[in-house]
Amino acid sequence: LQFRLLENKYGIREKDRIQYDNRPYYDKLDLESSRIAVRQSTQQKTLFSVVQKWLEGMDEIDSEFWQRYKKAVENSSDKASFQCVVDKAKYERDYKEGVRRLSHKAFKGALRISLLRDEPGYCLPYKVMTLLTDVDGLMMKWRHNHALMVHRMIGSKAGTGSTDVSGKKSGYQYLSSTVK
């Protein structure tokens, strides 16, 4: 329950979760009160939504920056890889297809912070972005280590999270599939 609440607070969407036994992840919780708490947590503000809004605000500063950026892309030998940043329609197509998660405006804000990280006013935002990346890496490390520990402790048996209801995956197989 606690890990699911934490995932929801971070902003992991239901459509990005691995379905098990063709059921929503919260249906695997034993108590109805736990299922309710998890479903309610999906309606609350997330870290992802707060960061996205902050990054969108970073894009509103200094429109001359984007004119210089577009000019640099036009003169680049690798123009195609930068095209989605300059071409909002292409970016939006990728966004709708799920290739990208940040809004175009937030992506531009993050790119701006990254490119100007040594300039006054951008050092701290860059540090925040780096720390958010660290949190993501630590979550992945925790998932990986948890899967290994489960494998060492119970092997291919069903896990405590009822991961073998349909007989398709053991606890370890399910957990290792969540590490992407």
Steps between C-alpha positions, in 0.01 A plus 500: 500500500770748601703443185191542279416827679858618447486410129177694462647801681792493255251501212518152351194467280281191498553455126877478561464221755535134424161331519495173683228249430327773291403687814591848626791502744283617792273195467793293627481668841331288766305765690222708348624799702840462332343487154300814578809682632699415186219603263460829689874564480478498120279808518752704701774731379816312403868585501496459121216752456670754728834463319333525160325823597830640634682406179226656287559824689873479420414506129332840530826679577695672218337413166821613328660180630270289278571711195873435552431131564297464178777669306756260648280202406464631143880512471552160665620198302273284719186706444259203512572411864420855614192540279249388765611783728451765235199341329222507758264296279753214478558513873124492565463192277773326704327617818164353393666172400659475845856540373532810717341573835584865565300768324686682222525810713639306799748318277624833367530627858708196597718538191553867575606423858736232378661720235534802731593309816818704555322835470380689810142407576526155339746324734240421765228389253758272337586353840130436564469321164811294577363402840168397343693280259685354799167419670387319185823302490469409867144377445621277217788375718257422782271306263796304362640421846155402625454260209843344568422463869169331421675263261757409765238453770216318322633413155217456250218465752204735537582824677334667794336743258285219353694511175423142402121514482482392137806273510664706227779665698680436825557779749854546368392499134236762566735723702781477245254597225436830683866600470524692174 
